[in-house]
Amino acid sequence: MAITAAMVKDLRDTTGAGMMDAKKALTETDGDMEAAIDWLRTKGLAKAAKKSGRTAAEGLVAVAVDGTTAVAVEVNSETDFVAKNSEFQQMVSDIATAALSVDDVDALKSAKVGGKSVEDLVTGKIATIGENMSVRRMAKLSGGSVVSYVHNAAAPGMGKIGVLVALSKADDAFGKQVAMHVAATNPAALNEAELDSSVIDKERQVQIDIARESGKPEQVIEKMIEGRMKKYMAEVTLLNQQFVINPDVTVEQAAKEAGLEITGYIRLEVGEGIEKTVEDFAAEVAKVSQS
């Protein structure tokens, strides 16, 4: 019986198995869907299906640098125990290396690692390790020089926070300091020009409302808002923040003193924006033991 792409997709959707595994199962069972599901189950390749609905908010961010280009990738797991697993860490490292040759997370999922797509690699690890996992995000950065930093490193090049900083020229020591600053302060943008205009408008309106509550004249309010918005920009934009290494200067001033420019940055933190289910330690151990 001819195995069609639609049949393979249906089996993947049902079992969560990888594309090649689904195709092989259908081939082995002459296209019998129920038999193919059983075949995958006997091979331990259908386990991913029942894991896929569970929240994966832990995991690792890995960074990889190739010359003047670098990438940061977030790969999630359900528990921090798995993030400390050497098999999971090796997979994350391999995925980060593969990310250097693609431009977005969708392309990354199709990229090859050891002859398998990243998507199929992750599905296989879900089956063997026993937790839901996902390649959630990747971000790429290029510049005259790119420096990477990992905070709370679990293994070389990976941890809970990954930072990339692009400089106009090479200066690893200064770049590392800026990357550590970014990890600590989590700026919203490089400068005011790169800050989302809707964010600026919202903050300005908040400050207008606050100022008008004071009952002061309109001309006074305008000056108050101008000063408060300047302070806001100094708090949320990297170049205008006080440099944590030397609070007497801004990050931009520190860069000028170092004889270079900061042209971009990326900061990824594990689980950002994911609603986590709070469990106590005993419950987390019980979950792992039952997987």
Secondary structure, DSSP 8 states (H G I E B T S, - for coil): ----HHHHHHHHHHH---HHHHHHHHHHTTT-HHHHHHHHHHTT-SHHHHHTTS---EEEEEEEEETTEEEEEEEEESSHHHHT-HHHHHHHHHHHHHHTT-SSHHHHHHSEETTEEHHHHHHHHHHHH-S-EEEEEEEEEESSEEEEEEEEEEETTEEEEEEEEEESS--HHHHHHHHHHHHHH--SBSSGGGS-HHHHHHHHHHHHHHHHHTT--HHHHHHHHHHHHHHHHHHHBGGGSEETTEEEEEHHHHHHHTT--EEEEEEEETTTT-------HHHHHHHHHH-
